């Protein structure tokens, strides 16, 4: 496919009005995943679609569409299997991307809008704070209408029991009460699930002992309150748009 491989087009053309939603492909049903997502402190909108068209045909469609509107555009990947097409709305600080993968005779596309300007680190205070013992930490926030969920995944240097005690103490300090506690052992690995509640909010924590002195933690908080200012800023730039 001509023009595909790795390409960066830097154009001086005036940018068009921002589309209202994530990129859509003709004649394909697009399903949005939640409302906004916050991944690693960055705001996203994500949707997916499926089409019988080839990866290269779908990539070419978005590449040429964004190229014609004068957007800086980048394409990478293998035309027969997997490709990524991205366009940059430099004045609005937004990136629109399509990730394409061939699967069982169809092309699966994940479409995303990413905010390049706004970041947030304000997770709800009840979410586990590993302190200096964190080997790895990732935060994801999802919003779907009135429902909001925060997810925190961590790998920490601590025994399972010690990590569980820290989480219980932190949630108790935030006003949560224990609801359930379940121990499991699968293939020799100890696992613990904790559930805490507070006035319509629920925190579910899964802990797995990877090895002695190392514990993996996956924590979900439903209807917790965090920073929403960044999401409002992103919504105003994607939904409202403007002529440039």
Secondary structure, 3 states (H helix, E strand, C coil): CCCCCCEEECCCCCCCCCCCCCCCCCCCCCEEEEEEEEECCEEEEEEEEEECCCHHHHHHHHHHHHHHCCCEEEEEEECCCEEEEEEEECCCCEEEEEEEEEECCEEEEEEEEEEEEEECCCCCCCCCCCHHHEEEEEEEEEEECCEEEEEEEEEECCCHHHHHHHHHHHHHHCCCEEEEEEEEEECCEEEEEEEEEECCEEEEEEEEEEECCEEEEEEEEECCCCCCHHHHHHHHHHHHCCCC
